[in-house]
Amino acid sequence: MNTPDPRQEDPKTGERLAVSWEFPRSLFQKKLELHVTIRFWDNTEETFIQPIMRRRDFAVFFFPAKIQDKRRILTYQVRAISEEGEIVGSWEHPFWVPLIEIGDSSSAAKRRSSSVSSHERQGSVTDTP
């Protein structure tokens, strides 16, 4: 490609989440941490926590294409939390909702199949003469 940038030979592909912030000095002095929760298409979540060292900065979370099929980003939530636990800033993707987990998937499937099989079969329109 005739470029001096060696990254052009083998470009990094995948998904990225870029987060930027700017806090007033009064909030920044509360020793903030960035809490980023990312939910993937398989409904797993991963939370990244890092200290906020500058009033104005950014962070990039990268998920390489090699694992992209399993780790594609569905939605995310970002919070800035003070050392006292106070949420001083919060940002959410428009699709963000709290994840509701009800047991593990195998036991939920067993409950669902047993509840269906324990019911008496009802006749349908096609079963009646």
C-alpha positions as CSV (number, residue, x, y, z in Angstrom):
1,M,0.0,0.0,0.0
2,N,3.1,2.3,0.0
3,T,2.3,3.8,3.4
4,P,4.7,4.5,6.2
5,D,2.2,3.3,8.8
6,P,2.9,-0.4,9.4
7,R,-0.6,-0.9,10.9
8,Q,-2.0,-0.5,7.3
9,E,-0.4,-3.9,6.4
10,D,-2.5,-5.8,8.9
11,P,-5.3,-3.5,10.1
12,K,-7.0,-4.3,13.4
13,T,-10.7,-5.2,12.8
14,G,-13.4,-5.6,15.3
15,E,-15.8,-3.6,17.4
16,R,-14.8,-0.6,19.6
17,L,-16.6,1.4,22.2
18,A,-15.1,4.9,22.7
19,V,-16.0,6.8,25.8
20,S,-15.0,10.4,26.4
21,W,-15.7,12.7,29.4
22,E,-15.1,16.1,30.8
23,F,-15.8,16.8,34.4
24,P,-15.8,20.1,36.3
25,R,-13.0,20.4,38.8
26,S,-15.5,20.1,41.7
27,L,-16.6,16.6,40.6
28,F,-13.1,15.5,39.4
29,Q,-11.7,16.1,42.9
30,K,-14.0,13.3,44.2
31,K,-11.6,10.6,42.9
32,L,-13.8,9.2,40.2
33,E,-13.8,5.7,38.7
34,L,-15.2,4.8,35.3
35,H,-17.5,1.8,35.3
36,V,-18.3,0.5,31.8
37,T,-20.7,-2.4,31.5
38,I,-21.0,-3.9,28.0
39,R,-23.7,-6.4,27.1
40,F,-23.0,-8.7,24.2
41,W,-25.4,-10.3,21.8
42,D,-25.2,-13.6,23.7
43,N,-26.6,-11.7,26.8
44,T,-23.3,-11.9,28.7
45,E,-22.0,-8.8,30.4
46,E,-18.5,-7.6,31.2
47,T,-17.7,-4.6,33.4
48,F,-14.5,-2.7,33.1
49,I,-13.4,-0.4,36.0
50,Q,-10.7,2.1,35.7
51,P,-9.7,5.3,37.6
52,I,-10.3,8.6,36.0
53,M,-7.0,10.3,36.1
54,R,-7.8,13.4,34.1
55,R,-10.7,15.8,34.0
56,R,-11.0,15.6,30.3
57,D,-10.0,12.3,28.6
58,F,-11.2,9.2,26.7
59,A,-11.0,5.4,26.8
60,V,-11.4,2.9,24.0
61,F,-12.6,-0.7,24.6
62,F,-11.7,-2.9,21.6
63,F,-13.0,-6.4,20.8
64,P,-11.0,-8.0,18.0
65,A,-12.7,-9.6,15.0
66,K,-11.3,-13.0,16.0
67,I,-13.7,-13.2,18.9
68,Q,-16.2,-10.8,17.4
69,D,-18.8,-13.5,16.5
70,K,-19.1,-14.4,20.2
71,R,-18.5,-10.9,21.6
72,R,-20.4,-8.4,19.4
73,I,-21.6,-5.4,21.4
74,L,-25.4,-5.2,21.9
75,T,-25.6,-2.3,24.4
76,Y,-23.7,-0.6,27.1
77,Q,-23.9,1.6,30.3
78,V,-21.2,4.0,31.5
79,R,-21.0,5.4,35.0
80,A,-18.6,7.7,36.8
81,I,-18.6,6.9,40.4
82,S,-16.9,8.8,43.3
83,E,-14.9,7.0,46.0
84,E,-18.0,7.4,48.3
85,G,-20.1,5.4,45.8
86,E,-22.0,8.4,44.4
87,I,-22.9,8.2,40.7
88,V,-21.8,11.6,39.4
89,G,-22.5,10.8,35.7
90,S,-24.2,8.1,33.8
91,W,-24.7,7.4,30.1
92,E,-26.6,4.5,28.5
93,H,-27.1,3.2,25.0
94,P,-30.7,3.7,23.9
95,F,-31.3,-0.1,24.1
96,W,-29.9,-0.5,27.6
97,V,-32.2,-2.1,30.1
98,P,-31.3,-4.0,33.3
99,L,-30.7,-7.7,32.5
100,I,-33.1,-10.0,34.2
101,E,-31.7,-13.4,35.0
102,I,-34.0,-16.2,36.0
103,G,-32.0,-19.3,37.1
104,D,-29.7,-20.9,34.6
105,S,-30.9,-21.6,31.0
106,S,-31.0,-25.4,31.4
107,S,-33.2,-25.4,34.5
108,A,-35.5,-22.8,32.9
109,A,-35.8,-25.0,29.8
110,K,-36.6,-28.0,32.1
111,R,-39.3,-26.0,34.0
112,R,-40.8,-24.8,30.7
113,S,-41.0,-28.3,29.2
114,S,-42.3,-29.9,32.4
115,S,-45.0,-27.3,32.8
116,V,-46.2,-27.8,29.2
117,S,-46.2,-31.6,29.4
118,S,-48.1,-31.7,32.7
119,H,-51.1,-29.9,31.2
120,E,-53.9,-31.8,29.7
121,R,-54.0,-31.4,25.9
122,Q,-56.8,-29.3,24.7
123,G,-58.6,-30.0,21.4
124,S,-58.2,-27.6,18.5
125,V,-60.6,-26.7,15.7
126,T,-59.0,-29.3,13.4
127,D,-59.4,-32.1,16.0
128,T,-63.2,-31.7,16.3
129,P,-65.5,-33.5,13.7
